[in-house]
Structures are given as structure tokens and as C-alpha cells.
Amino acid sequence: MAKLGNTIATLLVGAAAGIAVGYVLATDKETRKEDLEKLKKGLNNLKGKVTKQPQDMEEEIYHS
């Protein structure tokens, strides 16, 4: 059963990589720059949320 999960995960990662490469090759340079900036902002936002959560949980534990 674990092999099936690994196979499916590998297939999904490969498909995502193929889609990303296809998108990069199909779009013009300006659109790629705009999309990369949006992606960077989104990842930074997500990173901020992930790093804040443990701190927030710690405050809730010790200050409640």
C-alpha cells in the first residue's frame, strides 16, 4: 500500500513540474515576472503565517 502512495505522489509531483515548465515556456517574459512576484508575495505571506502559529500557540498555553 505504501508503494502505491509513493507512486501516486511521484506522479502528482511530475505532473506539477510538467505544468510549471509548460507554463513558463508558453507565457511571455512580462507575464512571468508578474506571476513570479505574486508567487513570492504569497509564499512570504504563507511563511509569515506558519512562523507565527507556534508563537501564538505558546502564548495561549502560558497566558491562559
Buried (B, 14 or more C-beta within 10 A) or exposed (E): EEEEEEEEEEEEEEEEEEEEEEEEEEEEEEEBEEEEEEEEEEEEEEEEEEEEEEEEEEEEEEEE
